[in-house]
Amino acid sequence: MNTDTKSLVIFLIVGLVSGLLASILMGAGGGLIYYLVVGVIGAFVGGFVLNALKVNIATGNPIINQIITSVIGAIIVIILARFLS
């Protein structure tokens, strides 16, 4: 497995875990595809928002940092989706 494939698989797993955690925290239901989509979109939103606010998540583990950032973004995505619907 090359580096690009590993990175993509890790990104998708982080997105899935993040979407699941955000859905649990927000009381939103859904399936694997829902969790994956919310988590992946949340990764971009969380990265953008935290970067704009100059917030740096530093737990010592880059995967945990990514999950925390993605969960924050996914929560924002869920709130925006509820607001718009």
C-alpha positions as CSV (number, residue, x, y, z in Angstrom):
1,M,0.0,0.0,0.0
2,N,1.5,3.3,-1.0
3,T,1.6,6.5,1.0
4,D,-1.3,8.1,-0.9
5,T,-3.6,5.2,-0.4
6,K,-2.7,5.0,3.4
7,S,-3.4,8.7,3.7
8,L,-6.8,8.4,2.0
9,V,-7.8,5.4,4.2
10,I,-6.7,7.2,7.4
11,F,-8.6,10.3,6.2
12,L,-11.8,8.2,5.6
13,I,-11.5,6.4,8.9
14,V,-11.0,9.7,10.8
15,G,-14.0,11.1,8.9
16,L,-16.1,8.1,9.9
17,V,-15.1,8.2,13.5
18,S,-15.6,12.0,13.7
19,G,-19.0,11.8,12.1
20,L,-20.1,9.1,14.5
21,L,-18.9,11.0,17.5
22,A,-20.5,14.3,16.4
23,S,-23.8,12.5,15.7
24,I,-23.7,10.9,19.2
25,L,-22.9,14.3,20.8
26,M,-25.6,16.1,18.8
27,G,-28.3,13.3,19.0
28,A,-28.4,12.9,15.3
29,G,-29.1,9.5,13.7
30,G,-27.7,8.1,10.5
31,G,-25.8,5.3,9.0
32,L,-22.2,4.8,7.9
33,I,-22.5,6.9,4.8
34,Y,-24.1,9.8,6.8
35,Y,-21.3,9.5,9.4
36,L,-18.6,9.5,6.7
37,V,-20.0,12.5,4.8
38,V,-20.6,14.5,7.9
39,G,-17.1,13.6,9.2
40,V,-15.3,14.4,5.9
41,I,-17.1,17.7,5.5
42,G,-16.5,18.4,9.2
43,A,-12.8,17.8,8.7
44,F,-12.6,20.7,6.2
45,V,-15.0,22.9,8.1
46,G,-13.2,22.3,11.4
47,G,-9.8,22.9,9.8
48,F,-11.0,26.1,8.3
49,V,-12.7,27.4,11.4
50,L,-9.9,26.5,13.8
51,N,-7.3,28.0,11.4
52,A,-9.3,31.2,11.1
53,L,-9.5,31.5,14.9
54,K,-5.8,30.7,15.3
55,V,-6.6,27.7,17.5
56,N,-4.1,24.8,17.6
57,I,-5.2,21.4,18.8
58,A,-2.0,19.8,20.3
59,T,-2.6,16.5,22.1
60,G,0.7,14.9,21.1
61,N,-1.0,12.5,18.7
62,P,-1.7,13.8,15.1
63,I,-4.6,11.3,14.6
64,I,-6.3,12.5,17.8
65,N,-5.8,16.1,16.7
66,Q,-7.5,15.4,13.4
67,I,-10.4,13.6,15.1
68,I,-11.0,16.5,17.5
69,T,-10.8,19.0,14.7
70,S,-13.1,17.0,12.5
71,V,-15.6,16.5,15.4
72,I,-15.7,20.2,16.0
73,G,-16.3,20.8,12.3
74,A,-18.9,18.0,12.1
75,I,-20.9,19.5,15.0
76,I,-20.9,22.8,13.1
77,V,-22.1,21.0,10.0
78,I,-24.9,19.3,11.9
79,I,-26.0,22.6,13.5
80,L,-26.0,24.3,10.1
81,A,-28.0,21.5,8.5
82,R,-30.6,21.7,11.3
83,F,-30.8,25.5,10.9
84,L,-31.3,25.3,7.2
85,S,-33.9,22.5,7.3
